[in-house]
Amino acid sequence: MLRFLAACFMCLASSWLSSSVLAETNRTVLKQADLTGTNMEIIIAVLEVPPGTSIARHTHPGEEAVYVLEGATLQMPDGKEIARPAGQAGVNVRDVPHAGYQVVGDKTLKLLTVHIVDKGKPMTVPAP
């Protein structure tokens, strides 16, 4: 069942992040467990990113699936603003830089994240 849940969320995009990558965010880990037969673990969490908070570009030592619970507007590094509506989903693949945006407007971005990552490695690695 856990593998099925993880596979479902792998079809979804953004973050279990260390405090060096995110400031002023609230992450609540809902469940953490070993991935059977591997040296990896699954972490399911809810991440809240309030307006004015930036998420720096970063990578993960594994896969990250994201589902937007409550949408917000994001400002990209080039200044372009994009909507991230509730119900949107995505996947960030191993070692590929992502994020690098700021939440703007008056709505907090609330994400359900599922990470399947290597055990014993930092969850988040800053990207150039």
matplotlib code that plots the C-alpha trace (Angstrom):
import matplotlib.pyplot as plt

x = [0.0, 2.8, 4.5, 1.2, 0.8, 4.4, 4.0, 0.8, 2.5, 5.5, 3.2, 2.9, 6.3, 8.5, 9.7, 11.2, 13.8, 16.5, 16.4, 19.3, 17.2, 13.9, 13.5, 10.1, 8.4, 6.5, 7.1, 5.1, 6.3, 3.3, 5.0, 8.6, 9.4, 12.1, 11.4, 11.4, 14.4, 16.4, 18.7, 16.0, 13.3, 9.9, 9.0, 5.5, 5.1, 3.0, 5.0, 3.6, 5.4, 4.0, 4.0, 7.4, 9.3, 11.7, 12.6, 16.2, 17.2, 18.2, 18.3, 17.4, 19.2, 16.1, 12.7, 10.2, 6.5, 4.4, 0.7, -0.6, -3.1, -3.6, -2.4, -0.4, 1.4, 5.1, 7.7, 10.5, 14.0, 13.4, 10.5, 7.7, 4.8, 3.0, 0.0, 0.4, -3.2, -4.6, -4.7, -1.5, 1.0, 4.5, 7.7, 11.3, 13.8, 17.0, 19.9, 18.1, 17.9, 14.4, 12.6, 14.3, 11.1, 9.4, 5.7, 4.1, 0.6, -1.4, -1.8, 0.4, 1.5, 0.6, 2.1, 1.9, 5.3, 6.5, 10.2, 11.8, 15.5, 18.7, 19.0, 21.9, 22.3, 21.2, 17.6, 18.4, 21.5, 21.8, 22.1, 24.1]
y = [0.0, 2.4, 1.7, 2.4, 5.7, 6.7, 5.8, 7.9, 10.9, 10.4, 11.5, 14.9, 18.8, 20.8, 20.2, 18.7, 21.4, 22.2, 25.5, 26.7, 26.6, 27.8, 30.5, 31.2, 28.0, 25.5, 21.8, 19.1, 15.5, 13.3, 9.9, 8.7, 5.1, 2.9, 1.9, -1.9, -3.7, -0.5, 2.0, 4.7, 6.3, 7.9, 11.1, 12.5, 16.1, 19.3, 22.4, 25.9, 28.8, 32.2, 35.3, 37.0, 33.8, 32.5, 28.9, 28.7, 26.5, 23.1, 19.4, 16.2, 12.8, 11.1, 11.9, 14.5, 14.5, 17.5, 18.2, 21.8, 21.8, 25.6, 27.6, 30.9, 33.1, 32.6, 35.1, 33.5, 34.8, 36.6, 38.5, 36.5, 35.7, 32.3, 30.8, 27.5, 26.5, 24.0, 20.6, 21.0, 18.3, 17.5, 15.6, 16.8, 14.2, 13.2, 15.8, 18.2, 21.8, 23.2, 26.0, 29.4, 31.4, 33.6, 33.4, 36.8, 38.2, 37.4, 33.6, 31.0, 28.2, 24.9, 21.7, 18.0, 16.6, 13.0, 12.3, 9.0, 9.7, 8.0, 7.4, 9.2, 12.0, 15.6, 16.0, 19.2, 20.3, 24.0, 24.4, 27.1]
z = [0.0, 0.9, -2.5, -4.3, -2.4, -3.1, -6.8, -7.0, -5.6, -7.8, -10.6, -8.9, -7.9, -4.9, -1.1, 2.0, 2.5, 5.0, 6.9, 4.8, 1.7, 3.2, 5.7, 7.4, 6.1, 8.1, 7.3, 9.1, 8.5, 8.4, 7.9, 7.4, 6.6, 5.0, 1.3, 1.5, -0.1, -0.7, 1.1, 0.6, 2.7, 2.1, 3.7, 3.4, 4.6, 4.3, 3.5, 4.0, 2.3, 3.3, 1.0, 0.8, 1.3, -1.3, -2.0, -3.2, -6.2, -4.9, -5.6, -3.7, -3.5, -4.9, -6.2, -5.0, -5.8, -5.0, -4.9, -4.4, -1.6, -1.5, -4.5, -4.7, -7.1, -7.6, -8.9, -10.9, -10.9, -14.2, -12.6, -14.4, -12.1, -12.5, -10.8, -9.0, -8.4, -6.0, -7.6, -9.6, -9.3, -10.4, -9.9, -9.4, -10.4, -8.7, -8.7, -11.1, -9.8, -9.2, -7.3, -7.1, -6.8, -4.3, -3.1, -3.9, -3.2, -0.1, -0.2, 1.4, -0.8, 0.8, -0.6, 0.1, -0.7, -1.0, -1.1, -1.9, -1.1, -0.2, 3.6, 5.4, 2.8, 3.3, 2.2, 0.3, -1.6, -2.7, -6.4, -8.3]

ax = plt.figure().add_subplot(projection="3d")
ax.plot(x, y, z, "-o")
ax.set_aspect("equal")
plt.show()
